[in-house]
Every structure is written in structure tokens, then in C-alpha cells.
Amino acid sequence: MTRNHRESLSRPAGAAPVFAALGDATRLRLVARMSREGPVSITRLSEGEDVTRQAITKHLRALEGAGLARSHRAGRERIWTLSTTRLTEARRHLEQISHHWDAAIHRLRTFVEEERELDSDNEDFTDVRGTRSRRR
């Protein structure tokens, strides 16, 4: 792993705009549709949505601002395309967080198991003379 890659993963602020943009249900649906359908016009993206075409445009601009979508003119229409680079970076960030959690859970599991072993070693027992004592 390169130094720049490690640094980008350790800075969640870089991924925050992506997660903020995806935190809206309408924008998440738009991303899913662009992912399935490829380049698509605002007119097609507006079909089946409960919001106006102007609202769709605002959502697309928010996705564009987060680096998740880009557009170009095709005649009188604007065609929108999903930009996967930022999604890939966000996925890497989530994988890094997942790795850290897995490591933390493993350390906790090891600690608990070691404590259980110590507790079982320190239980009361009866020695060969019949005297109850506590193991140390």
C-alpha cells in the first residue's frame, strides 16, 4: 500500500462528501439507476420519481459536487453518467474501517479468552490433603 493511499484512507473527511451525497434516498436511487442503465438523460431519470425534474437536477448537481456523476450536452438534453472513481475510493475507505473493526474484535476476543483461562485457573480447588484453597 502506498503512502498516499494510506493517508487518503486515514482521512475520512475526503470521503465525507460521497457519504453525505449517498445519504439521501433519492440520490441513492439515481446512482443505482445510472449504474444499471449507463448514461441517461434527466428526462429518463425523472420517470418514476416522486419529485420534479428540477428536484432531480438539484440532486444530480449534488452528486456531481461529490464527484459521483458528470454530465454532457447531447443536443437539447443533458446526459448524466456515474463516475465510479469516488465510489471506489469510498469503498476502499469502508474496507479499511472494516479491517480496523475486525482487528479490534479479534483483540477483544483474545483478551476475553485469556481472562476466562485465568479465571478458571484461579477457581477454588481441594488439594491432596482435603484442604480447600484458592489457586493463584
C-alpha positions in Angstrom: 0.0 0.0 0.0 1.4 3.4 -1.0 1.9 6.2 1.5 -0.6 8.4 -0.4 -3.2 5.6 -0.4 -2.7 5.0 3.4 -3.1 8.8 4.0 -6.3 9.1 1.9 -7.8 6.1 3.9 -6.9 7.6 7.2 -8.6 10.9 6.4 -12.4 10.3 6.5 -13.0 14.0 5.6 -12.2 13.2 2.0 -14.9 10.5 1.8 -17.5 12.6 3.7 -19.0 14.4 0.7 -19.6 11.0 -1.0 -21.3 9.5 2.0 -23.3 12.7 2.5 -24.5 12.6 -1.1 -25.4 8.9 -0.8 -27.2 9.6 2.4 -30.3 10.9 0.5 -32.7 8.2 -0.7 -33.4 10.0 -4.0 -29.8 10.4 -4.8 -29.1 6.8 -3.9 -31.8 5.7 -6.3 -30.3 8.0 -9.0 -26.9 6.4 -8.5 -28.4 2.9 -8.7 -30.2 3.8 -11.9 -27.1 5.3 -13.5 -25.2 2.2 -12.5 -27.8 -0.1 -14.1 -28.7 2.0 -17.2 -25.5 3.7 -18.0 -25.6 7.3 -19.5 -29.1 8.6 -19.0 -31.0 11.8 -19.6 -32.7 13.9 -16.9 -36.0 13.1 -18.6 -35.5 9.4 -18.1 -34.1 9.8 -14.6 -37.2 11.8 -13.7 -39.5 9.0 -14.8 -41.0 7.1 -11.9 -39.7 9.5 -9.3 -42.0 11.4 -6.9 -40.1 14.6 -7.3 -40.0 17.2 -10.1 -37.4 17.3 -12.9 -36.0 20.4 -11.2 -35.5 18.5 -8.0 -33.8 15.7 -9.9 -31.5 18.3 -11.4 -30.6 19.6 -7.9 -29.9 16.0 -6.7 -27.7 15.4 -9.8 -25.8 18.6 -9.1 -25.2 17.4 -5.5 -23.9 14.1 -6.9 -21.7 16.0 -9.3 -20.4 18.1 -6.5 -19.4 15.0 -4.6 -17.6 13.6 -7.7 -20.2 10.8 -8.2 -21.7 12.0 -11.5 -20.8 14.1 -14.5 -22.9 15.3 -17.5 -22.5 16.5 -21.0 -24.9 18.0 -23.5 -26.4 15.9 -26.3 -28.5 18.2 -28.4 -31.1 19.7 -26.2 -30.7 17.2 -23.4 -28.1 16.8 -20.7 -26.9 13.2 -20.3 -25.6 12.1 -16.9 -23.1 9.4 -16.2 -22.0 7.8 -13.0 -18.3 8.5 -12.0 -17.1 5.3 -10.3 -13.7 6.7 -9.1 -15.2 8.3 -6.0 -17.3 5.3 -5.3 -14.3 3.1 -5.5 -12.4 5.4 -3.0 -15.4 5.3 -0.7 -15.5 1.5 -0.8 -11.8 1.4 0.0 -12.4 3.7 3.0 -15.2 1.4 4.2 -13.0 -1.7 3.7 -10.2 0.0 5.8 -12.7 0.8 8.6 -14.0 -2.8 8.4 -10.4 -4.1 8.7 -9.8 -2.0 11.8 -13.0 -3.2 13.4 -12.1 -6.9 12.6 -8.7 -6.4 14.2 -10.3 -4.7 17.3 -12.8 -7.5 17.6 -10.0 -10.1 17.3 -8.0 -8.3 20.1 -11.1 -8.2 22.3 -11.9 -11.9 21.7 -8.3 -12.8 22.6 -8.5 -10.7 25.8 -11.8 -12.3 26.9 -10.5 -15.8 26.2 -7.3 -15.1 28.2 -9.3 -13.7 31.1 -11.5 -16.8 31.1 -8.5 -19.1 31.2 -7.1 -17.0 34.2 -10.4 -17.2 36.0 -10.7 -21.0 35.5 -7.1 -21.4 36.8 -7.9 -19.4 40.0 -11.1 -21.3 40.9 -11.3 -23.0 44.3 -9.9 -26.5 44.4 -9.3 -29.2 47.0 -5.7 -30.2 47.4 -4.4 -33.7 48.2 -4.8 -33.2 52.0 -8.5 -32.4 51.5 -7.9 -28.7 52.3 -9.9 -26.2 50.2 -7.7 -23.4 48.9 -7.6 -20.9 46.1 -5.3 -21.3 43.3 -3.2 -18.3 42.4 
